């Protein structure tokens, strides 16, 4: 009997100890579930960074303090990916837009035009994406300033069948005492020019690169009295095909020359260009040039692929690919073979040298 009373007492003691422990565990489990499902007060009150802030206590979940900022609805912001104008923002007058562009500024008119007329650039700017139709017997772009950049332009002349001395699609002219310095013309398309695609006279440190010039009556690219410049990776097609008789059938794909007794062109690199179809005259040419280098060009369909005349000095013709037109008789051509390199002419001659000195090597 005594043992039963002792056992009952032990059971009661155990229950008195275990029950509070059980209740504590249940309470903690409920709190944990509450924390998992309760909305965080900072989140509920829109705690986003803004002007005003309050320190509050999170009674629902976290149990600590937090900083709640005044909730604000964000204002959408347009992201500018390009400064290319939309048609509605295109300038009505390209000349006025050029005049209003600050020196060393950029005027991007991509997607606008075409603009009709001659457009004068008399300060250092970048003109991008201009689409210009030049009227008869005038230039499309006329440049008289240093450090002008023309890029991604489309310049179209009025015709391609009659020689017109005024129809230089892009023209830049300095003087013997004030040259045009730092001209860049690149990534542009130029066509239907009654004289030529690109004409630079009295220039220095020019870069003419990656342009396509088609259907010029007299010349694709002409440099006169130009120094320390590069003409590279251009494509010149169909020069002098029509209208050349008005100028004695003279036509030039690319030439570094001089005019009217002016100083010769010097230190010009003409490299990586493709000249296609100059049936009446010269693919590549220099008249009296000094240190002119013709390197890695492709010439096809020209009466004379490369012509060096008027006693040029220290001229290099190297690694050019010269191909006859389909009507030429290769067997009748005069070539140069120095034991290492062979040059075939395009019709009459492949590489012609009239006086002067230089190096002719590694041509095909």
Buried (B, 14 or more C-beta within 10 A) or exposed (E): EEEEEEEEEEEEEEEEEEEEEEEEEEEEEEEEEEEEEBEBBBEEBEBEEEEEEEEBEBEBBBEEEBEBBBEEEEEEEEEEEEEEBEEEEBBEEBBEBBEEBEEEEEBBBBEBBEBEBBBBBEBBBBBBBBBBBBBEBBBBBBBBBBBBBBBBBBBBBBBBEBBBEBBBBBBBBBEEEEBBBBBBBBBBBBBBBBBBBBBBBBBBBBBBBBBBBBBBBBBBBBBBBBBBBBBBBBBBBBBBBEBBEBBEEBBBBBBBBBEEEBBBBBBBBBBBBBBBBBBBBBBBBBBBBBBBBBBBBBBBBBBBBBBBBBBBBBBBBBBBEBBBBEEBEEEEBEBBEEEEBEBBBBBBBBBBBEEBEBEBBBBE
